[in-house]
């Protein structure tokens, strides 16, 4: 018969005066980690000793107990108690709860210390979140909870936010179905239904990281850094009932505005109020939009106003600021790094001096009556009021002759129509009907509107490249002029050298912020500030006095404005470009691209959801990823829905250097395809096929062009 197992006997506990305790040299914890001794002492002072010390009697040389006890496990607690004794907050004879192990135990004393530290299990984060929430529900504030546990108030706020995530997602996290950083991403919103919907959509996806979760949760929101939000102000948005989404775990640049419709209304109302004030100045028309398109003032004549004179006080202030700036610059000019207060002051002075330079302009009263102004918001959310533009149809307007005869006290509007504010709703890169999903693996032609938008990018980049290459610009100009003078050519070609600025009727929202657009505008404004406009003889003398390098640079800049590399649908009935003219235009555009070394990747174009990937079919997206990254990358996303596929393709192709066909260089040595007798010339390969969307897009673009002309 087997002997019964002996029952376990637990070590006895007893209260031992603190001055009878001493640290054991057998404690395995040698490296300090976690909370400090001071924090632990404060915790003991608030709550008492929650965990007993583990001790063994100290024996003398004969093996007898000395009355002292060493502490192999609980050394940090002992040091915290020791600190309280030193601070006179605890008596040195205060009884301390201890678990006493037999001094002659077969278990080594080091094992006691190791077991206590090695076998304990940290609190599950979810339990911490819920415990903080319980304390908060009992009335403790963020700051009070933080003080009790010696953490920051932000730490507590983050855990409380995690406690408010959907209970269903808590269960997934508890069962290790998601990581903590994924759970953190869901705290962007308190909408449990939305949280669960996003997780259900991403749960079986290979791409379900925190960034994808945050992007899904905020895809219908507006960032606080958006120009509309900066213009209106988050405070005004919240005061109007708007809701903000914030991310407590990552830098969110101010968060997200959850109600775009409310933000648009607030921005529109604020712009309307400003437009009413500007209209009271007497302008004939005012165009208002949050974001005006690139080239909105092309073809209009800018009035030459005179800056409002400075008052004596303003002149004195400007001179004082300049003197202070010069003094600070001289004093700290040799310093490797400016003190913060000096750097801040220099910035304030620069801003104040720029305000003096940007004085309001005075315009002739008659000019105001036939001119207009543009009102918009820049990228920093600042108001932009651009006054003094005359449309071609208003050039022949006669100034109001009876202005001088108005009786004293008459308002500006008496004797003529009230100035009106035209609120033009300008849609940039309008969304067309989305391409149908693919039937099988067939790749449908690119939408014609998209090709026009892509070639608009190429046209602008090519203009910039020609303007920066004087030799190519002069060669192109001479080539055009020689053909016009000594030959006979009906088609205009790529370079319209008269020079007529070519309007870009179809463009996406990124075009005006592209590097090429910014370079062209900066160059144009620099020249415009130097050229003496207004008197033809003065202008001739000024041009005649330029050195050769300056003349060449100005010539290259002017020539660049005639560049037209746009694709247009050929019209066999004579209105618009012919097939032959289109082929010649694209051929010459390729030649200029080769000559200037233009690379659309270097020019800043990248495939995004907005400018390409969201506008084509899934097969086109996969083709782009396959060409740019490889077959394996395409296979990783081929199971996704189109919207998700486009977003992942944008990320994959960001640094790949991939370009769609309309932006690629054509081999100059390849002979052009010639149509047979009686055959209609073919469209480019990427537009080949019978696509009703293409026809509709072509009609829309034609309407734009006719309206622009």
Buried (B, 14 or more C-beta within 10 A) or exposed (E): EEEEEEEEEEBEEBEBEBEBBEBBEBBBBEEEEEBEBEBBBBBBBEEEBEEBBBBBBBBEEEEEEEEBBBBBBBBBBBBBBBBBBEEEEBEBEBEBBBBBBEBEEEEEBBBBBBBBEEEEEEEEBBEBBBBBBEBBEEEBEBEBBBBBBBBEBEBBBBBBBBBBBBEEBBEBBEEEEBEEEBBBBBBBBBBBEBBBEBBEBBEEBEBBBBEBBBBBBBEEBBBBBBBBBBBBEBEBBEEBEBBBBBBBBEEBEBBBBBBBEBBBEBBBEBBEEBBEEBBBEBBBBBBBBBBBBBBBEEBBBBBEBEEEEEEEEBEEBBEEBEEBBEEBEEEBEEEEEBEEEBEEBBEEBEEEBEEBEEBEEEBBEBBBBBBBBBBBBEEEBEEEBBBBBBBEEBEEBEEBEEBEEBEEEEEBEEBBEEBEBEBEEBEBBEEBEEBEEBEEEEBBBBBBBBBBBBBBBBBBBBBBBBBBBBEBBBEBBEBBEEEEEEEEEEBBBBBBBEBEEBBBBBBBBBBBEBBBBBBBEEBBEEBEEEEEEEEEEEEEEBEEEBEEEEBBBBBBBBBBBBBBBBBBBBBEEEEBBBBEBBBBBBBBBBBBBBBBEBBBEEBBBBBBBBBBBBBBBBBBBBBBBBBBBEEEBBEBBBEBEBEBBBBBBBEBBEEBEBBBEBBBBBEEEEEEEEEEEEEEBEBBEBBEEEBEBBEBBBEBBBEBBEEEE
